[in-house]
Amino acid sequence: MTYDANGIYSLPVGYRVTVGDDVLPSQHNPPFEDVEAALSLLLLRDGRAAMTGALEMGANKITHVADGTNPQDAVTFGQLSDPAIMRKLGEASVTSVGAAVIDLTEYIADGYRRFWLRVTDWLAATDGADAWLEVSTSSGASWLDDGYQGTVIAASGEDIIASGSGVDIAGTVIVARGVNNVSGLRGELRFEPSGPGFSMEGILRGGFQGAGEGMTVIGAANQATGVNAIRMRFSTGNVASFVGELYGAS
């Protein structure tokens, strides 16, 4: 059988037969067998050969796909929707001045490796009220102090971030620094305490500053597996308002 570089199949050369000629199986059967083999090879159903072309689906969809089990496998919609993989772990809403700790944990089972903290609103009631993120592997009985530290990268002059500073305080990672009733934090932060170190990224927006700036926190920390409690802590204990939700993926 003949395939070109683009996978286009060309029919094999046949043999001319005239009246009175003998039909020889050795000559005339191979072309048919070749076509049969080509059609069988085109869409193997047992996974012996990988797909080599882009299949245009149009408005159609692939159905009856088995759940993925390996990192390189495709996953089904049902798997993506499975609460065991991605679920809301906690939420908090604070409107009174004086809150020092906001507990974002309702239930975090072992095995969650990635977290999303969606902050709808955080507003400091006092100048310089730093917001920190803390993680625990003992359901909040103690909080990690094994060298978590972060460096905040922000645009020059951005007043809701401790620009260019690093911290190493009782296992916390600074998220933002607020200004009295003027600016705070709004956006989505993603972090992986169980990964190689600690990383966080998201978008910070000033309360009255339009679009705000992007923010990245990268920490040189030890790995923390089995995280089962997460909270936000504020250095001065002065919070004007906070609304946030925590999501996790296993």
Summary of the structure (lengths in Angstrom):
residues: 250
radius of gyration: 29.7
end to end distance: 47.5
largest distance: 105.5
contacts: 680
relative contact order: 0.21
helix: 9%
strand: 36%
